[in-house]
Amino acid sequence: MKSTLKRIILMTTKQYTSIGGQAVIEGVMMRSPNAFVVAVRKPDGSIRLRRDQWYGLSKKLDFLKKPFLRGVLMLIETMANGLVSLNYSANIAMAEEEREKALKKGKTLEEFEASQKKKEKVDLATFLTMAVSFAFGIGLFVFLPHAVAFFIGDMLGKDWTLDSFAFHAVDGVVKALIFVGYIWGISFIKDVYRVFQYHGAEHKSIATFEAGMELTVDNARKFTTLHPRCGTSFIFFLILISIILFSAVFTLIPVGTNLPPILRHVVAVFFKVALMLPIAGISYELIKFSGRCSTQWWAKAMAAPGMLLQKLTTKEPDDQQLEVALSSIRAVLYLEEKYNLKDAKQKIINVEEIDITRLTDIEASNATIKEFLE
């Protein structure tokens, strides 16, 4: 009876934590406000944990914690963390295969291991990769939708100008269709499908913690793979806010009015790229606000499209995948508590790697949701 009452109270007063994660190759990355862990299932069945303290720019520059700025910082940090985590997980999950290839090409074992470690650091190469990824994303989700909206208007004989809502609405719809089609298409790739399963495991693990339950596979199995505070939902808000903001801005600011039509649209696209950072900031604040008011009908309505999109990006995980995700979140909680990282004024721990064979190998933490509320 008491456990049932507890669940009812949690469901009606739902709050979300500042712990988030990302699915990687055969694993899950978790990041709390002050800890950063990547858990990967190794080919031999054990779980490798890469544990580190998170000491980002917001720790050094307080103004970056301000509303709207923190969303931009979150986007940049998430991309950097994601690349490091993906490189690390690929190194672990495919270590044997990659090692054999390198040795056949004449590399020594020491050279191979050094090159693998280099991939796991945030350095100039990381930011160059981020820049290329960002450019690809801009091309796919800004340049292409804009061009398609222009040609649709031209084919239908519509005089859609840059200051019309219709143009930006069509642009947004095309953007959404490209995103959904892209995700749907890659979901048929076996390795991507497994990443989507780990994405579901990540959500289930976080939901278990937010419900105040012990972080075990049996408990995590009960929860849905969907979570309101997810990167997929963030993308929905990006698309929605871009439609509204582009319509408003291009109505108020006469961008390239004296230029030939094609050149004007080129200038407009670059202007849109510049607006992506404030759009990210606004979207982040909206997703945090809707999360805090998640029991309200309007907040549920706002979250619904993002939750629907998550049906594409999350799949039901098996128990082994849940164990990896739970290892990751248990590890960040352990680091936060053991080293009292919230009060740390500088970086006090360095990267360490350990192998575990079962979830109980990680010391249980007494941390509660109250310590990590958004």
C-alpha positions as CSV (number, residue, x, y, z in Angstrom):
1,M,0.0,0.0,0.0
2,K,2.8,2.4,0.9
3,S,4.7,1.7,-2.3
4,T,1.6,2.3,-4.3
5,L,1.0,5.6,-2.5
6,K,4.6,6.6,-3.2
7,R,4.2,5.9,-6.9
8,I,1.0,8.0,-7.1
9,I,2.7,10.9,-5.3
10,L,5.7,10.8,-7.7
11,M,3.4,10.6,-10.7
12,T,1.4,13.7,-9.7
13,T,4.4,15.8,-8.5
14,K,6.9,14.7,-11.2
15,Q,10.2,16.5,-11.2
16,Y,13.2,15.9,-13.5
17,T,16.8,15.7,-12.7
18,S,19.8,17.6,-14.1
19,I,21.3,14.2,-15.1
20,G,21.2,13.5,-18.8
21,G,22.8,11.0,-21.1
22,Q,23.4,9.8,-24.6
23,A,23.4,6.4,-26.3
24,V,26.8,5.4,-27.8
25,I,28.1,2.3,-29.5
26,E,27.3,-0.6,-27.2
27,G,26.9,1.7,-24.3
28,V,25.6,4.8,-22.6
29,M,27.2,8.1,-21.5
30,M,25.7,9.8,-18.4
31,R,26.5,13.3,-17.2
32,S,25.5,14.8,-13.9
33,P,26.3,18.5,-13.1
34,N,29.8,17.5,-12.0
35,A,30.6,13.9,-13.3
36,F,30.9,12.4,-16.7
37,V,30.8,8.6,-17.3
38,V,30.8,6.4,-20.4
39,A,29.8,2.7,-19.8
40,V,30.5,0.3,-22.7
41,R,29.8,-3.4,-23.0
42,K,33.1,-5.1,-24.0
43,P,33.3,-8.0,-26.4
44,D,34.1,-10.3,-23.5
45,G,30.9,-9.4,-21.7
46,S,32.3,-7.2,-19.0
47,I,31.5,-3.4,-18.7
48,R,34.2,-0.8,-19.1
49,L,33.6,2.4,-17.2
50,R,35.4,5.7,-18.2
51,R,34.9,7.9,-15.2
52,D,35.8,11.6,-15.0
53,Q,34.9,14.8,-13.3
54,W,32.9,17.3,-15.4
55,Y,34.3,20.8,-15.0
56,G,32.9,22.8,-17.8
57,L,32.9,26.4,-18.8
58,S,29.9,27.2,-16.7
59,K,32.0,26.4,-13.6
60,K,34.5,29.0,-14.6
61,L,32.3,31.6,-16.1
62,D,29.1,32.2,-14.1
63,F,27.4,34.3,-16.8
64,L,27.1,31.2,-19.0
65,K,24.6,29.9,-16.4
66,K,22.2,32.6,-17.3
67,P,18.9,31.8,-19.1
68,F,19.2,31.5,-22.9
69,L,23.0,31.5,-22.8
70,R,23.0,28.2,-20.9
71,G,21.1,26.6,-23.8
72,V,23.8,27.5,-26.3
73,L,26.5,26.3,-24.0
74,M,24.6,23.0,-23.4
75,L,24.4,22.5,-27.2
76,I,28.1,23.0,-27.7
77,E,29.1,20.9,-24.7
78,T,26.7,18.1,-25.7
79,M,28.3,17.9,-29.1
80,A,31.8,17.8,-27.6
81,N,30.8,15.2,-25.0
82,G,29.0,13.2,-27.7
83,L,32.0,13.0,-30.0
84,V,34.4,12.0,-27.1
85,S,31.9,9.3,-25.9
86,L,31.3,7.9,-29.4
87,N,35.0,7.7,-30.1
88,Y,35.6,6.0,-26.8
89,S,32.8,3.5,-27.2
90,A,33.9,2.7,-30.7
91,N,37.4,2.1,-29.5
92,I,36.2,-0.3,-26.8
93,A,33.5,-2.1,-28.7
94,M,35.6,-2.7,-31.8
95,A,39.0,-2.8,-30.1
96,E,40.1,-6.3,-31.4
97,E,39.1,-5.6,-35.0
98,E,40.7,-2.2,-35.1
99,R,43.9,-3.5,-33.4
100,E,44.3,-6.2,-36.0
101,K,43.8,-3.7,-38.9
102,A,46.4,-1.3,-37.4
103,L,49.0,-4.0,-36.8
104,K,48.6,-5.3,-40.4
105,K,49.3,-1.8,-41.6
106,G,52.6,-1.9,-39.8
107,K,51.7,0.1,-36.6
108,T,53.2,-1.0,-33.3
109,L,50.8,-1.8,-30.4
110,E,52.0,1.3,-28.6
111,E,51.3,3.5,-31.6
112,F,47.8,2.0,-31.9
113,E,47.0,2.5,-28.3
114,A,48.3,6.1,-28.4
115,S,46.2,6.9,-31.4
116,Q,43.1,5.5,-29.7
117,K,43.6,7.6,-26.6
118,K,44.1,10.7,-28.7
119,K,40.6,10.2,-30.1
120,E,39.1,10.4,-26.6
121,K,40.4,13.9,-25.9
122,V,38.6,17.2,-26.5
123,D,41.2,18.9,-28.7
124,L,41.4,20.9,-32.0
125,A,40.5,17.7,-34.0
126,T,37.4,17.4,-31.9
127,F,36.3,20.9,-32.7
128,L,37.1,20.5,-36.3
129,T,34.9,17.3,-36.4
130,M,32.2,19.3,-34.6
131,A,32.5,22.1,-37.2
132,V,32.1,19.5,-40.1
133,S,29.2,17.9,-38.4
134,F,27.6,21.3,-37.7
135,A,28.1,22.3,-41.4
136,F,26.5,19.0,-42.5
137,G,23.5,19.6,-40.2
138,I,23.2,23.2,-41.4
139,G,23.2,22.0,-45.0
140,L,20.6,19.3,-44.4
141,F,18.3,21.2,-42.0
142,V,18.7,24.9,-43.1
143,F,19.9,25.2,-46.7
144,L,17.9,22.2,-48.1
145,P,14.5,23.0,-46.5
146,H,14.8,26.7,-47.5
147,A,15.6,25.7,-51.1
148,V,12.7,23.2,-51.2
149,A,10.3,25.8,-49.7
150,F,11.4,28.2,-52.4
151,F,10.8,25.7,-55.3
152,I,7.5,24.5,-53.9
153,G,6.3,28.1,-53.9
154,D,7.6,28.6,-57.4
155,M,5.9,25.5,-58.7
156,L,2.6,26.3,-57.1
157,G,2.8,29.9,-58.4
158,K,2.7,31.3,-54.9
159,D,4.3,34.6,-54.3
160,W,5.9,33.5,-51.0
161,T,8.4,36.2,-49.8
162,L,10.8,36.0,-46.9
163,D,8.5,38.1,-44.8
164,S,5.5,35.7,-45.2
165,F,4.6,33.1,-42.6
166,A,3.6,30.6,-45.2
167,F,7.2,30.4,-46.6
168,H,8.6,29.7,-43.1
169,A,5.8,27.3,-42.2
170,V,6.6,25.2,-45.4
171,D,10.3,25.5,-44.6
172,G,9.6,24.1,-41.1
173,V,7.4,21.2,-42.4
174,V,10.1,20.2,-44.9
175,K,12.7,20.4,-42.1
176,A,10.6,18.1,-39.9
177,L,10.0,15.6,-42.8
178,I,13.7,15.5,-43.6
179,F,14.5,14.8,-39.9
180,V,11.8,12.1,-39.5
181,G,12.7,10.5,-42.8
182,Y,16.4,10.5,-41.9
183,I,15.8,8.9,-38.5
184,W,13.3,6.3,-40.0
185,G,15.8,5.4,-42.7
186,I,18.8,4.8,-40.5
187,S,16.8,2.8,-37.9
188,F,16.9,-0.1,-40.3
189,I,20.7,-0.3,-39.9
190,K,21.4,-3.0,-37.3
191,D,24.1,-1.1,-35.4
192,V,21.9,2.1,-35.3
193,Y,18.9,0.0,-34.1
194,R,21.1,-1.2,-31.2
195,V,22.1,2.5,-30.4
196,F,18.4,3.3,-30.3
197,Q,17.9,0.4,-27.8
198,Y,20.6,1.9,-25.6
199,H,18.8,5.3,-25.9
200,G,15.7,3.6,-24.5
201,A,17.9,2.0,-21.7
202,E,19.3,5.5,-20.9
203,H,15.7,6.9,-20.5
204,K,14.6,4.0,-18.4
205,S,17.6,4.3,-16.1
206,I,17.0,8.0,-15.5
207,A,13.3,7.5,-15.0
208,T,14.1,4.8,-12.3
209,F,16.3,7.4,-10.4
210,E,13.6,10.1,-10.8
211,A,11.0,7.7,-9.3
212,G,13.2,7.3,-6.2
213,M,13.6,3.6,-6.8
214,E,16.7,1.5,-6.5
215,L,18.8,1.4,-9.7
216,T,18.3,-2.3,-10.6
217,V,17.4,-3.9,-13.9
218,D,14.1,-5.2,-12.5
219,N,13.0,-1.7,-11.6
220,A,14.2,0.0,-14.8
221,R,12.4,-2.6,-16.9
222,K,9.0,-1.2,-15.8
223,F,9.5,2.2,-17.2
224,T,8.8,3.6,-20.7
225,T,11.6,4.3,-23.2
226,L,10.2,7.9,-23.6
227,H,11.2,10.9,-21.6
228,P,10.0,14.5,-21.9
229,R,13.5,16.0,-21.4
230,C,15.3,14.4,-24.4
231,G,17.4,15.6,-27.3
232,T,14.7,14.4,-29.7
233,S,12.2,16.6,-28.0
234,F,14.8,19.5,-28.1
235,I,14.9,19.1,-31.9
236,F,11.1,19.5,-32.1
237,F,11.3,22.7,-30.2
238,L,14.2,23.9,-32.5
239,I,11.9,23.4,-35.5
240,L,8.9,25.0,-33.9
241,I,10.8,28.1,-32.6
242,S,12.6,28.5,-35.9
243,I,9.3,28.8,-37.8
244,I,8.0,31.4,-35.3
245,L,11.3,33.4,-35.0
246,F,12.1,33.3,-38.7
247,S,8.6,34.6,-39.6
248,A,8.9,37.4,-37.0
249,V,12.5,38.4,-37.8
250,F,12.2,38.5,-41.5
251,T,9.0,40.6,-41.2
252,L,10.8,43.1,-39.0
253,I,14.2,43.1,-40.7
254,P,14.4,43.6,-44.5
255,V,17.2,41.2,-45.3
256,G,18.7,41.7,-48.7
257,T,15.7,43.6,-50.1
258,N,17.7,45.3,-52.9
259,L,19.4,42.1,-54.0
260,P,18.3,39.8,-56.9
261,P,15.9,37.0,-55.6
262,I,18.4,34.1,-55.6
263,L,21.1,36.1,-53.9
264,R,18.6,37.4,-51.4
265,H,17.7,33.9,-50.4
266,V,21.4,32.9,-50.1
267,V,21.9,35.9,-47.7
268,A,18.7,34.9,-45.8
269,V,20.0,31.3,-45.3
270,F,23.2,32.6,-43.7
271,F,21.1,34.9,-41.6
272,K,19.2,31.9,-40.4
273,V,22.4,30.1,-39.5
274,A,23.3,33.0,-37.3
275,L,19.9,32.8,-35.6
276,M,20.4,29.1,-34.7
277,L,22.2,29.8,-31.5
278,P,19.5,32.1,-30.0
279,I,16.9,29.5,-31.2
280,A,18.8,26.8,-29.3
281,G,18.8,29.0,-26.2
282,I,15.0,29.6,-26.4
283,S,14.3,25.9,-27.1
284,Y,16.4,24.9,-24.1
285,E,14.4,27.2,-21.8
286,L,11.1,25.9,-23.1
287,I,12.0,22.3,-22.6
288,K,13.1,23.1,-19.0
289,F,10.0,25.1,-18.3
290,S,7.6,22.4,-19.7
291,G,9.5,19.8,-17.6
292,R,9.0,21.8,-14.4
293,C,5.3,22.1,-15.2
294,S,4.9,18.6,-16.6
295,T,1.6,17.9,-14.8
296,Q,-0.1,20.8,-16.5
297,W,-2.2,20.0,-19.6
298,W,-0.5,22.6,-21.8
299,A,3.0,21.2,-20.8
300,K,1.9,17.7,-21.7
301,A,0.6,19.1,-25.1
302,M,4.0,20.8,-25.7
303,A,5.9,17.6,-24.9
304,A,3.6,15.3,-26.9
305,P,5.2,15.8,-30.4
306,G,8.7,15.3,-29.0
307,M,7.5,12.2,-27.2
308,L,6.0,10.9,-30.5
309,L,9.3,11.5,-32.3
310,Q,11.1,9.4,-29.6
311,K,9.2,6.4,-30.8
312,L,11.6,6.5,-33.7
313,T,14.8,7.2,-31.8
314,T,14.2,4.8,-28.8
315,K,13.7,1.0,-28.9
316,E,13.0,-1.4,-26.1
317,P,16.3,-2.6,-24.6
318,D,17.2,-6.0,-23.3
319,D,18.4,-6.6,-19.7
320,Q,22.1,-6.5,-20.7
321,Q,21.6,-3.1,-22.2
322,L,19.8,-1.9,-19.2
323,E,22.6,-3.1,-17.0
324,V,25.1,-0.9,-19.0
325,A,22.9,2.2,-18.7
326,L,22.3,1.6,-15.0
327,S,26.1,1.2,-14.5
328,S,26.6,4.6,-16.1
329,I,24.1,6.5,-13.9
330,R,25.2,4.6,-10.7
331,A,28.8,5.6,-11.5
332,V,28.1,9.4,-11.9
333,L,26.1,9.3,-8.6
334,Y,29.0,7.5,-6.9
335,L,31.5,10.1,-8.1
336,E,29.3,13.0,-7.1
337,E,28.9,11.6,-3.6
338,K,32.4,10.2,-2.9
339,Y,34.3,13.3,-4.0
340,N,31.6,15.9,-3.0
341,L,32.0,17.3,-6.5
342,K,29.3,20.0,-6.2
343,D,31.5,21.9,-3.8
344,A,34.7,21.4,-5.8
345,K,36.3,24.7,-6.8
346,Q,38.6,23.0,-9.3
347,K,39.2,19.7,-11.1
348,I,40.1,17.2,-8.4
349,I,39.9,13.8,-10.2
350,N,41.2,12.7,-13.5
351,V,40.0,10.1,-16.0
352,E,40.1,6.6,-14.8
353,E,38.9,3.3,-16.5
354,I,37.7,0.3,-14.6
355,D,36.1,-3.0,-15.7
356,I,33.1,-4.5,-13.8
357,T,31.3,-7.8,-14.3
358,R,28.0,-6.9,-12.7
359,L,26.0,-3.9,-11.6
360,T,26.6,-4.5,-7.9
361,D,30.4,-4.0,-8.4
362,I,29.6,-0.2,-8.3
363,E,29.2,1.0,-4.8
364,A,25.7,2.1,-4.1
365,S,25.1,5.8,-3.6
366,N,22.8,7.5,-1.1
367,A,22.1,10.3,-3.6
368,T,18.4,11.3,-4.0
369,I,16.5,13.2,-6.7
370,K,16.4,16.3,-4.5
371,E,20.1,16.8,-5.0
372,F,19.8,16.9,-8.8
373,L,16.6,18.7,-9.5
374,E,16.5,20.9,-12.6
